[in-house]
């Protein structure tokens, strides 16, 4: 997945075939294979083999290979044909409450949230002559939009996210550094993490952690494709 700075936004001109396949993309291909099995175009072994390939495919282009010899591939219109729509720069109005679900505070100390934890819709992180780490790379996302307000005063706030979410940032620094590495997910159901706040003589940094993916998105894909497989075997 591409990692981009705020000054290098992703464009809609990226080839669709190279986009990471979403849950909806896999469902669409599985539906076409199911219809082909019912029509007798595929036998049971061919259908099972292709469904297994759908489960393991990573890009839209890899998915299309499994239906390229079927009539539906030449006249269907699905999510893969739609233009790429990036996540909004700000959460939807009223979607995030103003009161924090959790405060992470470090005053002349260190504080962190990491591992298999469940972030709320809003997390506030305050580092005053201290350091705070908010690591979402193994988190369980119960909400699609998560806001992290980071305030650093002579301190350091580090935010890390998985590679298959979208990451947005709005904030600034006063004799300090506020940096958010913009990230776009091709998954239609991927969480969007918004980081805002200020760095006053301190540092706030948010970026992806390479090699980490939101397991819940992958689990949903596996469950749905497995359901199709069990139904038609």
Residue, then its C-alpha position, 0 to 999 in steps of 0.5 A: x500500500x502506498x504511503x503518501x505525504x499531505x503534499x502528495x495526494x493519491x490521484x484517481x488515475x491509478x489503474x483499477x486492476x492494481x487496487x487492493x481487493x475489497x470485501x465487496x469485490x470478492x462477493x461480486x466475483x463469488x456471485x458470478x462463480x455461483x451463477x456459472x456453477x448453477x448454469x453448468x459452465x463450471x463443474x464442482x471442482x472448478x468452482x471450488x478451485x476458483x473460489x479458493x483463488x478468490x479467497x487468496x486474491x489480493x488485487x482487483x486484477x487477480x480477482x478478474x482472472x477467475x471470471x475472464x472466460x465467463x459471459x458475466x465478465x464482459x457485461x457486469x458492472x461492479x465496484x471495481x468499475x467505480x471511480x476511486x473515492x478517497x476518505x473525507x478529510x474530516x469526519x462526518x458532521x455529528x458522527x464523533x462526540x466531542x467528549x473523549x472515550x479515553x484520555x491518555x496522559x503523560x506528564x513527565x512520564x510515558x503512556x501508551x495504548x497498544x496491542x489488542x485493544x478497542x479504541x473508542x470514537x474519540x481518543x485524546x492524547x496529551x504529552x507534557x514533558x513526556x511521551x505518548x504512544x497510540x498504536x492501532x496496528x493490532x487494535x479492534x476497530x468497533x467504529x469506522x471513524x476514529x478521531x485522535x486529538x494529540x496535544x504535545x507540549x515539550x513532549x512527543x505523541x506517536x500514532x501508528x496505524x495499520x496499512x489497510x486503513x485511511x489516515x487523515x490529519x489536521x493540525x499544526x505546530x508552534x515551534x514544534x513538528x506536526x506530521x501526518x503521513x496521509x494514507x488511503x485504503x482501497x477497502x470500502x469498509x476500512x476504518x478512517x483515523x483522523x489525527x488533529x491537535x497541536x505540537x507546542x515545542x514538541x512533536x506529533x507524528x502519525x504514520x502507518x506501521x508497515x506489515x500490519x493490517x486490520x485483521x477484522x477486515x480480513x476476517x470478514x472477507x474470509x467468513x463471507x467467501x467461506x460461506x459461499x464455498x460451503x453453500x455451493x460445495 
